[in-house]
């Protein structure tokens, strides 16, 4: 039996590669501004994903080319700490 998600194993990626982040915030416009603050003019795809049942939160999918693990992790950390973003997955 093969274990699909073994936390001891690290995902091996070949860079550069396309990477997706799910970003959750209160407003689409604020999320867009936050993404521009973090990744500036890099080419990316940003699409609406979901609105929470009560309409308090919105999630969006961000897809872009990451050049290496440091680049991927930097973008994640910068998005995560931005004041207009509640969560990054």
N, C-alpha and C positions, 0 to 999 in steps of 0.2 A: 504494500500500500504506500502510495506516494503522498507526502504531506505537502499541501498546496501553500500554506502560509506558515512557514517556520521562522519565527522571529530571530533566530540565530543567523539566518542567511540574509545577506545583503543583495538587493536587486542589482544586477549588472546591466548597465546601460552603455550604449555606444554613442558617444557624443561627436558632433552636435546631434540633438534629437528634439523632436517635438514633445512638449510637456504641457499638461493641463492642470490648472488650479481651479478649484471651486471657491468662489469668494462670496461671503455673506456680509451684508450690511443693511442699512435702513433705507437707502435710496439709490437707485441706479446711477443717477448723475454723480452722487458723491463717490460711488465706487469707481466710476470712470475717471474722475479727477484724481483719486488716490492712485489708480493704476498709472496715469500719466506722470504723477509725482515720482513713482518708483521706477518705471521703465522708460520714461521719456518717449522718444519717437521710434522705439523698436517696433518692427512689424509684428502684429498679433491679431488674433481673432477674439472678439468679446461678444458673447451671446447671452441673452436672458435664459435663465434656467427655471426658476420657480419663485412664486410669492408665497409667504407663509399664510396659513389659513386666516389669521386675523389681519393680514396685510402689514404687519409691523416690520417684517424683514423681507429682503429680496436676495436671491442667490443668482450669481452669474458665473459662466464658464469662461476662463481665460486660457487661451492656447497660444504658445509661442515657441520659438526655437531657443533652446538653452545650449550654451556652448560647452559647459562642463559642470561637474557636481557643485563646485563653489558658486557658479552663476545661478544654478537652480536653487540652491539653499539660500543664497543672498536674496533673491527675489521673494522667496517664501517668507523669510524673516522680516524683510522690509514691509511687505504687504501686511503681515500679521500685526506689526506694531503700529500701523497707520491708524490714526484716530477715527477715520470714517469706515474702517473695516472691523467687523465683529469677529470673524473667523475665516481661516483659510484652510482648505482641505486639499 
